[in-house]
Amino acid sequence: MISLYRVLLALHVIAIISWMAGILYLFRLFVYHAQENLDAVKERFMVMERKLYQIITLPAMVVAFLLGIGMVYLQPYLLETHWFRLKVVLVLFLMGVTHWSGRILKDFARSQCKISSKTFRFLNEIPTLLMIGIVLLVILKPF
């Protein structure tokens, strides 16, 4: 019989994949948006960015977080492990990056975003690096 923990874990992984796909694509859209000069195209990017953030990225983050809490509830010993504590720190940073992307959306909507497309290309790597760190901690459990 499949345990509740394994079901939560599978759903958690699905939510994380959705969250990562959303945040990585959102920053790629920011790159294109920042280098665009035509107002009609900028407006189209804003619609795409807003829908991606509100319909996929943010809900997936919340679901991943809640499922993670459920797994910790079922296996509280995780809180005692160093790898898990570091993972939580990296997840909190990733959540912060996700919320910051929401602020960037608002800046674009007010035509107040001062971040260049080149800078967005660099910033796009932050979620990737956080994801790599999280995956390595979960798989390798180095501590």
C-alpha positions, -999 to 999 in steps of 0.1 A, spaced: 0 0 0 12 35 -8 19 56 22 4 91 26 40 104 28 48 90 -7 17 106 -21 26 140 -6 61 136 -19 49 129 -55 26 159 -54 53 180 -39 77 171 -67 50 180 -93 44 213 -76 81 221 -75 85 213 -112 56 237 -120 70 264 -97 105 261 -112 91 261 -148 71 292 -140 99 312 -123 125 304 -149 101 313 -178 90 344 -160 126 357 -157 131 349 -194 100 369 -203 115 398 -182 146 396 -204 125 401 -236 102 426 -219 131 448 -208 146 450 -243 113 457 -260 105 492 -273 70 488 -287 42 496 -262 18 470 -278 44 443 -274 52 454 -238 15 452 -230 14 416 -244 44 407 -222 27 421 -191 -4 400 -197 18 368 -202 39 376 -172 9 384 -149 -9 352 -159 22 330 -156 29 345 -121 -7 344 -108 -20 312 -124 11 289 -123 41 302 -104 26 315 -72 0 288 -67 26 261 -74 49 277 -48 21 277 -22 12 241 -30 48 229 -28 52 247 5 20 233 20 29 197 8 63 202 23 48 211 57 26 180 54 56 158 48 74 173 78 43 167 99 44 131 89 82 128 94 92 154 120 127 140 124 136 159 93 137 190 113 167 175 132 188 170 102 213 197 90 208 191 53 171 197 57 176 229 77 199 242 49 173 231 23 147 252 41 169 282 40 174 278 3 137 273 -2 130 305 17 154 324 -6 136 308 -36 103 320 -22 118 354 -18 129 355 -54 94 345 -64 78 373 -44 104 397 -58 94 387 -93 59 398 -84 72 432 -74 90 434 -108 57 427 -125 42 457 -107 72 479 -117 67 469 -154 30 477 -151 39 512 -138 67 516 -164 91 519 -135 113 489 -140 149 500 -143 165 466 -146 181 459 -179 176 428 -201 213 420 -195 208 421 -157 177 399 -161 198 373 -179 220 372 -149 191 372 -124 175 343 -143 204 321 -129 195 327 -93 165 304 -91 185 278 -111 214 279 -86 190 277 -57 172 247 -73 206 229 -79 215 235 -42 181 222 -30 182 191 -52 218 183 -42 209 186 -5 178 164 -9 195 137 -29 230 136 -13 220 145 23 256 156 30 253 164 67 
